[in-house]
Amino acid sequence: MPRSVLVLQHAPWETPGLVATALAAGAGGVPVAVRSVLDDADPDLPPAARLAGLVVMGGPMGADDDARHPGLAAERRLLADAVAAEVPVLGVCLGMQLLARALGATVHPAHGTEIGLAPVDVVADDPVLAPLGPRPTVLHWHGDAADLPAGATLLARTDVTPVQAFRAGSALGLQFHVEVDRPLLEEWLASPAAAGLPPGGAEDLRRSADAALPALVPAAEAGLRAFADAVRTAAERA
């Protein structure tokens, strides 16, 4: 059976966006399935060894919120298995926090809110982050933060969130969002996620996006092609 990419989604508006675009263009026709297993205590997830890639998206819930969302435990198990099997993994926002937990690190709820387009400091080389440059302006939308897993390499940081990105073998965790282009941002601003913005916050985000996204989107697309290349290589090993 050919390997496929599994995308785990936690909110209707937090789609894979530019990740899906990169996979369609660069992963050599590897099938991609998008699923949500949040509320399934025993989801029928494929074994990690059958995957060419695993993408875990963001969402408003906490990484340890198993009581309300029992499927999170199965996601963490699959993430751990995928790293052990050297399957290419990309965890975004909540997905990064789930990846960190799967690798034994702690997630701190309400650690510090970052919402909007603002810089991160890239502190180590990685093929997905390299096209963004040393201090890119990226989209933040989170309040929780994860510690760096043991043995992982810190890739990016901010003062509020010391672990903004890390690499652990085949897995990349990103606390910020490189998958969002302007149309997807508009979906977010029309979603329940925008309810917590201050008055005028949506318009502030739009203005910031107009300034930042013309440079960020092509850089993100270039970086995500490196992830798609890794997926294609994994699929060819099957």
Secondary structure in CASP SS format (residue, H / E / C, confidence):
PFRMAT SS
TARGET T0000
AUTHOR 0000-0000-0000
METHOD secondary structure of the structure
MODEL  1
M C 1.00
P C 1.00
R C 1.00
S E 1.00
V E 1.00
L E 1.00
V E 1.00
L E 1.00
Q C 1.00
H C 1.00
A C 1.00
P C 1.00
W C 1.00
E C 1.00
T C 1.00
P C 1.00
G C 1.00
L H 1.00
V H 1.00
A H 1.00
T H 1.00
A H 1.00
L H 1.00
A H 1.00
A H 1.00
G H 1.00
A C 1.00
G C 1.00
G C 1.00
V C 1.00
P C 1.00
V E 1.00
A E 1.00
V E 1.00
R E 1.00
S C 1.00
V C 1.00
L C 1.00
D C 1.00
D C 1.00
A C 1.00
D C 1.00
P C 1.00
D C 1.00
L C 1.00
P C 1.00
P C 1.00
A H 1.00
A H 1.00
R H 1.00
L E 1.00
A E 1.00
G E 1.00
L E 1.00
V E 1.00
V E 1.00
M C 1.00
G C 1.00
G C 1.00
P C 1.00
M C 1.00
G C 1.00
A C 1.00
D C 1.00
D C 1.00
D C 1.00
A C 1.00
R C 1.00
H C 1.00
P C 1.00
G H 1.00
L H 1.00
A H 1.00
A H 1.00
E H 1.00
R H 1.00
R H 1.00
L H 1.00
L H 1.00
A H 1.00
D H 1.00
A H 1.00
V H 1.00
A H 1.00
A C 1.00
E C 1.00
V C 1.00
P C 1.00
V E 1.00
L E 1.00
G E 1.00
V E 1.00
C C 1.00
L H 1.00
G H 1.00
M H 1.00
Q H 1.00
L H 1.00
L H 1.00
A H 1.00
R H 1.00
A H 1.00
L C 1.00
G C 1.00
A C 1.00
T C 1.00
V E 1.00
H E 1.00
P C 1.00
A C 1.00
H C 1.00
G C 1.00
T C 1.00
E E 1.00
I E 1.00
G E 1.00
L E 1.00
A E 1.00
P E 1.00
V C 1.00
D E 1.00
V E 1.00
V C 1.00
A C 1.00
D C 1.00
D C 1.00
P C 1.00
V C 1.00
L C 1.00
A H 1.00
P H 1.00
L H 1.00
G C 1.00
P C 1.00
R C 1.00
P C 1.00
T E 1.00
V E 1.00
L E 1.00
H E 1.00
W E 1.00
H E 1.00
G C 1.00
D C 1.00
A E 1.00
A E 1.00
D C 1.00
L C 1.00
P C 1.00
A C 1.00
G C 1.00
A C 1.00
T E 1.00
L E 1.00
L E 1.00
A E 1.00
R E 1.00
T C 1.00
D C 1.00
V C 1.00
T C 1.00
P C 1.00
V C 1.00
Q C 1.00
A E 1.00
F E 1.00
R E 1.00
A E 1.00
G C 1.00
S C 1.00
A E 1.00
L E 1.00
G E 1.00
L E 1.00
Q C 1.00
F C 1.00
H E 1.00
V C 1.00
E C 1.00
V C 1.00
D C 1.00
R H 1.00
P H 1.00
L H 1.00
L H 1.00
E H 1.00
E H 1.00
W H 1.00
L H 1.00
A C 1.00
S C 1.00
P H 1.00
A H 1.00
A H 1.00
A H 1.00
G H 1.00
L C 1.00
P C 1.00
P C 1.00
G C 1.00
G H 1.00
A H 1.00
E H 1.00
D H 1.00
L H 1.00
R H 1.00
R H 1.00
S H 1.00
A H 1.00
D H 1.00
A H 1.00
A H 1.00
L H 1.00
P H 1.00
A H 1.00
L H 1.00
V H 1.00
P H 1.00
A H 1.00
A H 1.00
E H 1.00
A H 1.00
G H 1.00
L H 1.00
R H 1.00
A H 1.00
F H 1.00
A H 1.00
D H 1.00
A H 1.00
V H 1.00
R H 1.00
T H 1.00
A H 1.00
A H 1.00
E H 1.00
R H 1.00
A C 1.00
END
